[in-house]
Every structure is written in structure tokens, then in C-alpha cells.
Amino acid sequence: MIKKSIFSLAILFVLFSSVLAQSDKDEESGNGGFRKDKLFTGGNITLQFGNQVTTLGVSPYFGYSITKWLDAAVALNFNYTSQRDNVVFDDKIRQTVYGPGAFIRVFPLRFLFAQAQYEFNFIKLKYIPAANSGYQKETLSLDAHSLLVGGGYAGGRERSNSFYYLCVLWDVGQSKNSPYKDSYNRTVPIIRAGYNIALFQGRR
């Protein structure tokens, strides 16, 4: 599963790099090509509240506006997850999750977007048993791949390339170790809010 996940992430990165490389060729041939004013950076915070699970996290990213309606970026991910009642009542799980990812955003309207994001996360997990449950404390190292899909609102994008956004995503991947699923392996909404910062550019 690790090899498959890394391969999928590599494919996304290669596709993203190919777009930039092609843009360079276009610029050299006088067809516009790569433009540094299309570069952007930013980040978001993650808030996830579901059945017996809470996640808090941050995710910085760096990307390129391929067209006025299509953005692509690579990202880093860090999340802390607290979960209870996993095996028996009142037991707890504490997770630290980190890893690389990549996403695309499609803007059918200037203030609305659909997003698809792939993440490959490394997970450090600590199990804390309930009192008198008979279970023992345990620490594990896991990994998981996630495919997050959803949509959101971009505020201020109609005025400039720097804008704030709010989106809701769901993990539609099949990994049982996903940090975005509850103790019953059910997908719960992932709420992300952040700010997109334009680099070297003014208005679109």
C-alpha cells in the first residue's frame, strides 16, 4: 500500500511539474508560457468534529494558477487527532499525522470551487485504555492514503488573487487507517479554512 500511495503522489507531482515545464517552453516560443504572477502560496487550518473524534491541523501549500478557473498545488499536512470509545467505552486514541499531498481546485464561478486532494500521511498513534478494561497501552506507527473531495467558497477572489476560503471535504479513499474517519470507519466532514496569497501578481 505504501508503494502504491507514493506512486500515486509521484504521478500528481509529475503532472504538476509537466504543466510548469510546458509553460516554460511556451514562454520561450512567445506563446505566453510560464508566468511568475500565477504563483501562489497559502495554507489552511483543519477542524473536524464527528462521532467521538476531533481533529485539529494545519496545511501550508505552494501552487500555480494553470488557468483562471484551474489551480494546482503541492502541500504539507500536519494534524492532531483525539478519538474516544474506540474499542471499549472511555478508552482513548491520540494521533499525530503528517505527510505530503497535492490538490487541484476548479472554479466554475469566481467565488465557488470544487477540490480534489490526495494525501499520503504517516501516523503516530497512542492507545490509552479505559480504567479496569484489561487492555494495555500501545504505541503504533502507521500510514494511510486519503482522497479528499468536496467544495468551498472563496471570498474576495473577484477583486484579487489573494482571498480567504472555507471548504468541506470528505475522504472517499478506502484506507482503514485514514485520520479522517471515525471509530466505525465512517467518513466525517473535514472543515478547512485558510488564506490564499498571490505572489508577484496584482489583479487577474
C-alpha positions in Angstrom: 0.0 0.0 0.0 2.9 2.3 0.8 4.4 1.8 -2.7 1.0 2.4 -4.4 0.4 5.6 -2.4 3.9 7.0 -3.1 3.4 6.2 -6.8 0.1 8.0 -6.9 1.6 11.0 -5.2 4.5 10.9 -7.6 2.2 10.9 -10.6 0.4 14.0 -9.3 3.7 15.8 -8.8 5.0 14.8 -12.3 1.8 16.1 -13.9 2.1 19.3 -11.9 5.7 19.7 -12.9 4.9 19.0 -16.6 2.4 21.8 -16.6 5.1 24.2 -15.4 7.7 22.8 -17.8 5.3 23.2 -20.8 4.6 26.8 -19.7 8.4 27.5 -19.8 8.5 26.2 -23.4 5.5 28.3 -24.4 7.2 31.4 -23.0 10.4 30.7 -24.9 8.4 30.3 -28.1 6.5 33.5 -27.5 3.2 31.9 -26.6 2.9 33.3 -23.1 4.3 30.3 -21.1 5.2 30.2 -17.5 4.3 33.4 -15.6 5.5 34.0 -12.1 2.5 36.2 -11.5 0.4 33.0 -11.5 2.3 31.5 -8.5 0.6 31.5 -5.1 1.1 30.2 -1.6 -1.2 29.8 1.4 -2.4 27.5 4.0 -5.4 26.3 6.0 -6.4 25.1 9.3 -8.4 21.9 9.8 -11.3 21.4 12.2 -13.1 18.1 12.2 -15.8 17.2 14.7 -17.6 13.9 14.4 -18.9 11.0 16.3 -16.2 10.6 19.1 -13.5 12.1 17.0 -11.9 15.6 16.9 -9.1 16.7 14.5 -7.0 19.9 14.5 -4.4 20.7 11.9 -2.5 23.0 9.6 -1.5 22.6 5.9 0.7 25.0 4.0 0.8 24.8 0.2 2.5 26.2 -2.9 0.9 26.3 -6.3 0.3 27.7 -9.8 -2.8 29.0 -11.5 -2.9 27.0 -14.7 -5.9 28.9 -16.0 -8.4 31.5 -14.5 -10.5 28.6 -13.4 -8.0 25.9 -12.5 -5.4 25.9 -9.7 -2.9 23.1 -8.8 -0.6 22.9 -5.7 1.6 20.7 -3.6 1.1 20.7 0.2 2.3 19.5 3.5 -0.1 18.3 6.1 0.0 18.1 9.9 -2.9 17.0 12.1 -3.5 16.0 15.7 -6.5 13.7 16.3 -8.2 12.7 19.5 -10.6 9.8 19.5 -12.6 8.0 22.2 -14.6 4.9 22.7 -12.6 3.1 20.0 -12.6 -0.5 21.4 -14.4 -0.1 24.7 -16.2 2.8 26.4 -13.9 5.5 27.7 -10.7 4.4 26.0 -8.8 7.0 24.0 -6.6 7.3 21.0 -4.2 10.1 20.3 -2.8 10.5 16.8 -0.1 12.8 15.2 -0.5 12.8 11.4 1.9 14.3 8.9 2.8 13.9 5.2 2.8 15.4 1.7 -0.1 15.9 -0.7 -1.3 17.6 -3.8 -4.6 19.2 -4.9 -6.5 20.8 -7.8 -9.2 23.4 -7.5 -11.8 24.1 -10.2 -13.7 27.4 -10.1 -17.0 27.1 -12.0 -17.7 30.6 -10.5 -15.1 33.0 -9.2 -16.3 32.5 -5.6 -17.1 28.8 -5.7 -14.7 25.9 -6.2 -14.6 22.1 -6.3 -11.5 20.5 -4.8 -9.8 17.1 -5.1 -6.8 16.4 -2.9 -4.5 13.4 -2.4 -2.6 12.9 0.8 -0.1 10.3 2.0 0.2 10.5 5.8 2.4 9.0 8.4 0.6 8.3 11.6 2.0 8.0 15.2 -0.7 6.5 17.3 -1.0 6.1 21.1 -3.8 3.9 22.6 -4.8 4.7 26.2 -7.1 2.0 27.6 -10.0 2.7 29.9 -9.6 2.1 33.6 -10.0 -1.6 34.5 -10.7 -2.6 30.9 -7.9 -5.2 30.8 -6.3 -3.6 27.7 -2.7 -2.3 27.7 -1.2 0.9 26.5 0.1 0.7 23.0 2.0 2.9 20.5 1.9 2.3 16.8 3.4 3.7 13.6 1.0 3.5 10.6 0.5 5.1 7.2 -2.6 6.0 5.2 -3.6 7.4 1.8 -6.6 9.6 1.5 -8.5 11.1 -1.4 -10.4 14.2 -0.2 -13.1 15.6 -2.4 -15.5 18.5 -1.8 -16.1 22.1 -2.4 -16.0 25.6 -0.9 -16.4 29.3 -1.0 -13.6 31.8 -2.0 -14.2 35.3 -0.6 -12.6 38.3 -2.3 -11.4 36.4 -5.3 -13.4 38.6 -7.6 -11.2 41.6 -6.6 -7.7 40.0 -6.4 -5.7 36.7 -6.4 -5.4 36.8 -2.6 -8.5 35.5 -1.0 -9.8 33.6 2.0 -11.7 30.4 1.6 -13.8 27.9 3.5 -14.4 24.3 2.3 -15.8 21.0 3.3 -14.1 17.8 2.2 -14.8 14.0 2.6 -12.3 11.2 2.4 -13.6 8.8 -0.3 -10.5 6.6 -0.1 -10.5 3.0 1.2 -7.7 3.2 3.8 -8.9 1.9 7.1 -6.1 3.9 8.8 -7.4 7.2 7.5 -7.3 10.0 10.1 -10.5 11.4 8.6 -12.7 8.5 9.6 -14.3 7.7 13.0 -14.0 4.5 15.0 -16.6 2.8 12.8 -14.6 3.6 9.6 -17.2 6.1 8.6 -16.2 9.3 6.7 -16.9 12.5 8.6 -16.8 16.1 7.2 -13.5 17.9 7.2 -13.8 21.6 7.6 -10.9 23.7 6.3 -10.5 27.5 6.4 -7.5 29.4 5.1 -6.0 32.1 3.1 -4.6 32.1 -0.5 -1.7 34.6 -1.0 -0.9 35.8 -4.5 2.8 36.0 -5.4 4.2 38.6 -7.9 0.8 39.5 -9.1 -1.9 42.0 -8.9 -5.4 41.5 -10.3 -6.5 38.8 -12.6 
